[in-house]
């Protein structure tokens, strides 16, 4: 399965993220360049999670393999346990179900 987004679950308060967002954006570009992914960022959206931390949805210009998206999420600082659980689902079921909030709403889960 391929996805055209990367969901990043950051363990940092949203208010703190907003103060350093420009550095995270710089890191995002650096990571994409060095991972040599055949996709470019066309935008991203950050929001406060229910716990007060930060969720970021990174939109890509083309779909990438779901496993690549999980590795990118880790490289961008996503919660390791959540990504690991998604990887286990990907191996067992063929899909990770590591979907962002708007995708869950589309599927009736959020």
C-alpha positions in Angstrom: 0.0 0.0 0.0 1.2 3.5 -0.7 0.3 6.8 1.0 0.7 10.4 0.0 1.1 11.7 3.5 3.2 11.1 6.6 1.6 11.3 10.1 4.0 12.4 12.8 3.0 12.1 16.5 5.4 14.3 18.4 5.8 14.1 22.2 6.1 17.8 22.5 3.6 20.3 23.8 1.9 22.1 20.9 2.7 25.5 22.4 6.4 24.5 22.5 6.3 23.2 18.9 4.9 26.5 17.6 7.9 28.2 19.1 10.4 25.9 17.2 8.3 25.1 14.2 10.7 26.8 11.7 13.5 24.5 12.9 11.3 21.4 12.6 10.4 22.5 9.0 14.1 22.9 8.2 14.7 19.4 9.6 11.8 18.1 7.5 13.5 19.3 4.3 16.9 17.9 5.5 15.4 14.5 6.2 13.7 14.2 2.9 16.9 15.2 1.0 19.0 12.7 2.9 16.6 9.8 2.8 16.5 10.3 -1.0 12.7 9.8 -1.1 11.3 10.3 -4.5 8.7 12.6 -3.1 8.5 16.3 -2.2 6.7 18.0 0.6 3.8 20.0 -0.7 2.7 21.2 2.7 2.0 20.2 6.2 -0.5 20.9 9.0 0.2 20.8 12.7 -2.4 20.6 15.4 -2.8 20.1 19.1 -3.5 16.5 20.0 -6.1 15.5 22.6 -3.3 15.2 25.2 -1.9 18.7 24.3 1.0 17.4 22.3 1.5 17.8 18.6 0.3 15.9 15.6 1.7 16.9 12.2 0.4 15.7 8.8 3.0 16.1 6.1 1.5 16.0 2.5 3.7 14.5 -0.3 3.4 15.2 -4.0 3.2 11.5 -4.8 2.4 8.3 -2.9 5.3 6.4 -1.3 5.3 2.9 0.1 3.8 2.8 3.6 6.9 1.4 5.1 8.9 4.4 3.8 6.3 6.7 5.3 6.7 5.0 8.7 10.5 5.4 8.5 10.1 9.0 7.6 7.7 9.5 10.6 10.5 8.1 12.8 13.1 10.3 11.3 10.8 13.3 11.9 10.6 12.4 15.6 7.3 10.5 15.8 6.5 8.4 18.8 8.6 5.2 18.5 6.1 3.0 20.2 3.2 4.1 17.9 5.3 3.7 14.8 6.6 0.3 16.0 3.0 -0.9 16.5 2.1 0.4 13.1 5.0 -1.6 11.6 3.9 -4.8 13.3 0.4 -4.3 11.8 1.9 -3.6 8.4 3.9 -6.9 8.6 0.9 -8.9 9.9 -2.0 -7.4 8.0 -0.5 -5.7 5.0 -1.5 -2.2 6.2 -0.3 -0.1 9.2 -3.5 1.7 10.1 -1.2 4.6 11.2 -3.5 7.1 9.8 -3.9 10.8 10.6 -6.9 12.3 12.2 -8.6 13.4 9.0 -8.2 10.0 7.4 -9.7 8.4 10.5 -12.7 10.7 10.2 -13.1 9.7 6.5 -13.1 6.0 7.6 -15.5 6.7 10.5 -12.9 6.1 13.3 -12.4 9.6 14.7 
